[in-house]
Amino acid sequence: MPLDTTRPESRPERLTAYEARQRLQQERDSRLTQLQAIEEAGSSAVADSVLSAQTTSIRDVLKEIDAAFDRLEQGTYGDCLRCAKPIPIERLEILPYVRACVGCQQCMT
């Protein structure tokens, strides 16, 4: 039986503004839900330490999401802030608020 050798339709190189807004809003909503759950959780000395770290991490991501919304409005969303090349769409689909391509991200950490 022959295999289908036709090439799949190529994927676009960039997310549309609508797609980017949708992904960013989903990320924001998810993080806000996490914060709400943390705030509603009971407390203990150990739990407070862990919850404090989680809260800080979630708030940092929310700042990154807000910055991504700003880049979207400025027309620079999807461009690496270090090398200015387009960030691969696959990376933006996973982390829609990411600021850098993989190569530049590795140099920054």
N, C-alpha and C positions, 0 to 999 in steps of 0.2 A: 504494500500500500504506500503510495508516494506521500511524502510530507508536504504540507503547505509551505511553500517557500516565498510566498508574497510577504513583503515587508509591512509591518503594522504602520498605521498612520503615524507620522512623526509627532512628537509632543511639542507643544509650544515651549519656547525658551524662557518665557516669563509668565507669571500669574497676572491675570487681569486685575485691575484695581478692585473690582467687585469681589473676585476670589480672595484677594489679599485681605480685604476688609472682613469678609466672612470668617476666614481662618483666624485672624487676629481677634475678632469678637468671640469666637469659640474658646480661644485660649484664655482671654480675659474672664469670660464667664466661668470657666473651669477653675481658675485660680481664685476667683471671688467665692465660689462655692466651697473650695478647700479652706479658705480663711474663715468662712462662717462656721464650718464644721469644727475647726480648731477652737474658735471662740466659744462654741457651745459645749465643748468637751469638759469633763470634770478635771480637777487639777490635783496634782501631787507634786512633790519636790522633783522627782525624776521626770514625770510627764511635763512639768513646766519647762524644764531645760530643753527637752526635745521639741516641745511645741513652740518654744521661743525661736529655736533654730529654724524650724519649718516655716514659721510666720515670716521671719526675716528673708528666707529664700523665696517665698511666694511673693512678698512685696518687691523684691529685686526683679523678679520676672515681670510683675505688673509694670514696673518702671520701663523695662525693656519693651514691653508691648506698647506702652504709650509712646515711647520713642519711635517705634516702628510705624505707628499711626502718623506721627509727625513727618517721618520720611516719606510716607505714602502721599501726604498732602503736598510736600515739597517736590515730589516727582523723583526722589532718589531711592525709593523703596526697591529692594532687590539688587542694589549695587553694593559691592563690598566697600566698606568705609576705609579700608587700608589701600587696596590696589585699584579700586573703582571699576573692576570688571564685574559683569553680572554674576550673581550668586546662582548656582544651578537650581532649577525649579524643584528638583527632588529634595534638596536641602530646605528650601523654603516651605515645601509641603509638610515637612517634619517639624521644623522650627520656624514658623512664619515671622518671628520677631528677631531672627538672627541678624547680626550686624556685618558678618564677614564670611568670606568663602572658607573652605576647610583649610587650605594652605595658610592663609593669613591668620585664621583663628589659632592654629597650632603655633605660629610665631608669637602670638600675643599672650599665650599662656605659659 
